[in-house]
Amino acid sequence: MRHFLFSLLMLCTVSAFSQDKGEEFFSWNAARKLTADDFKIKKGRATSSSFAQFSMGYSVKGFDFLSKNLNNRIFNHFIPSASWIDTTADASLVLTYQQTLFDLSEVYARQFRKKLKENKKKIVMGLDFVNGLSEQVMSDFTKRRLQYEEETRYATVAEKQKEWETQILKELEELKEFALK
């Protein structure tokens, strides 16, 4: 199980990123869980069971800091066309693992939104602040992701997996003000 893969692209762009550009992705949503059909690339008997392409980042430009709701400027996406799943593996375990990573990345997207809101005035000084904040959030996320993977052995230790799921749900609830609406 050690061969599970996860990739998180940090898209740091000053231009707007939107579905209108034809990108195939969907945003994290509590009501929508990942399914095997979301992984557009299907493989049989692969060396690892899955690869989920996520994208977490921001789009801040001009006077966006004056906006009432900066939440919409931070995104957390799943990219189906760049994600694959081994159709011969235990899909439920693979999906549990990938969904937990997607949920955990949402926690950090919300933390990023919160920190950005708390520091709106610093954005006036330039985007260097936002870039630094983004790097810090990503570093924190990466450390936490590694902890999750080690403790649950990629979702295979059921008791630990349940603990992580409970903790992540608690954190998402605590940060609900910073969810996309």
C-alpha positions in Angstrom: 0.0 0.0 0.0 3.0 2.2 0.3 2.9 3.0 -3.4 -0.2 5.3 -3.2 0.5 8.6 -4.9 -0.7 12.0 -4.2 0.1 15.2 -5.9 -0.8 18.7 -5.0 -0.1 21.4 -7.5 0.4 24.9 -6.1 -1.0 27.2 -8.7 0.2 30.7 -7.8 -1.3 32.9 -10.4 -2.1 36.5 -10.4 -4.6 36.1 -13.2 -8.1 34.8 -12.7 -8.6 31.0 -12.7 -12.0 29.9 -13.6 -14.1 27.1 -15.1 -14.7 29.4 -18.1 -11.2 28.7 -19.3 -12.2 25.1 -20.2 -10.2 23.5 -17.4 -11.7 20.2 -16.3 -11.9 20.2 -12.5 -14.3 20.4 -9.7 -14.1 22.1 -6.4 -14.2 20.4 -3.0 -17.7 19.9 -1.8 -18.9 18.2 1.4 -21.9 16.7 -0.4 -19.8 15.3 -3.2 -17.4 12.5 -2.5 -14.8 11.1 -5.0 -15.9 8.1 -7.0 -14.0 5.7 -9.2 -15.7 7.4 -12.2 -14.0 10.7 -11.2 -10.6 9.2 -12.1 -10.7 9.5 -15.9 -7.6 7.3 -16.4 -8.2 3.7 -15.6 -5.3 1.3 -15.2 -5.2 -2.4 -14.4 -2.5 -3.9 -12.1 -0.5 -0.8 -11.7 2.5 -0.5 -9.4 0.4 1.9 -7.2 -3.3 2.0 -6.7 -4.1 5.5 -7.6 -3.0 9.0 -8.4 -5.2 11.9 -7.7 -4.3 15.3 -9.1 -5.4 18.1 -6.8 -4.8 21.8 -7.2 -4.9 24.3 -4.3 -4.0 27.9 -4.9 -5.2 31.4 -5.2 -6.1 34.1 -7.6 -5.6 37.6 -6.2 -5.2 40.6 -8.4 -5.6 44.3 -8.3 -8.0 45.4 -5.5 -9.3 42.0 -4.7 -8.3 42.6 -1.1 -11.2 45.1 -0.9 -13.7 42.4 -1.7 -16.0 41.4 1.1 -15.5 37.7 0.4 -11.9 36.6 -0.3 -13.0 33.0 0.1 -13.7 32.7 -3.6 -10.1 33.7 -4.4 -8.7 30.5 -2.8 -9.5 27.3 -4.6 -9.1 23.5 -3.9 -9.8 21.4 -7.0 -9.7 17.8 -8.1 -8.6 17.3 -11.7 -10.2 14.1 -13.2 -8.4 14.1 -16.5 -5.0 13.9 -14.7 -6.1 11.4 -12.1 -6.0 7.6 -12.4 -7.1 4.5 -10.5 -6.2 0.8 -10.6 -9.4 -0.9 -11.5 -8.1 -4.2 -10.1 -7.4 -2.7 -6.6 -9.8 -2.3 -3.7 -11.5 0.9 -4.9 -13.2 1.6 -1.6 -9.8 1.8 0.2 -8.3 3.9 -2.5 -11.2 6.3 -2.5 -11.1 6.6 1.2 -7.5 7.5 1.1 -7.9 10.0 -1.8 -11.0 11.6 -0.3 -9.3 12.0 3.1 -6.4 13.9 1.3 -8.9 16.0 -0.5 -10.7 16.8 2.7 -7.4 17.6 4.5 -6.4 19.9 1.6 -9.8 21.7 2.1 -8.9 22.3 5.8 -5.7 24.0 4.6 -7.5 26.0 1.9 -9.9 27.3 4.6 -7.0 28.1 6.9 -5.5 30.0 4.0 -8.8 31.9 3.5 -8.9 32.7 7.2 -5.4 34.0 7.3 -5.9 36.1 4.2 -9.0 37.6 5.7 -7.2 38.3 9.0 -4.4 40.0 7.1 -6.3 41.9 4.3 -4.4 45.1 5.0 -1.1 43.4 4.3 -2.1 42.6 0.7 -2.0 46.4 0.0 1.8 46.1 0.4 1.9 43.6 -2.5 1.5 40.0 -3.3 4.7 39.0 -1.7 2.7 38.6 1.5 0.1 36.4 -0.2 2.9 34.3 -1.8 4.6 33.8 1.6 1.3 32.9 3.3 0.6 30.4 0.5 4.0 28.8 0.9 3.5 28.5 4.7 0.1 26.9 4.3 1.4 24.4 1.8 4.3 23.5 4.0 2.0 23.0 7.0 -0.3 20.9 4.8 2.5 18.7 3.5 3.7 18.0 7.0 0.2 17.1 8.1 -0.4 14.9 5.1 2.8 12.9 5.8 1.6 12.4 9.4 -1.8 11.2 8.1 -0.1 8.7 5.7 2.3 7.4 8.4 -0.4 7.0 11.1 -3.0 5.3 8.8 -0.6 3.6 6.5 -2.5 5.1 3.6 -6.0 4.5 5.1 -5.3 0.8 5.9 -5.3 1.1 9.7 -9.1 1.4 10.2 -9.0 2.8 13.8 -6.5 5.5 12.9 -8.3 6.3 9.7 -11.6 6.9 11.6 -9.7 9.2 14.1 -8.4 11.2 11.2 -11.8 11.5 9.5 -13.4 12.6 12.7 -10.6 15.2 13.4 -10.8 16.6 9.8 -14.6 16.9 10.0 -14.2 18.8 13.3 -11.7 21.2 11.7 -13.9 21.7 8.6 -16.8 22.6 10.9 -14.6 25.0 12.9 -13.6 26.7 9.7 -17.1 26.6 8.0 -17.1 30.4 7.8 -14.3 30.0 5.2 -16.0 27.4 3.0 -16.9 28.4 -0.5 -20.5 29.4 -0.8 
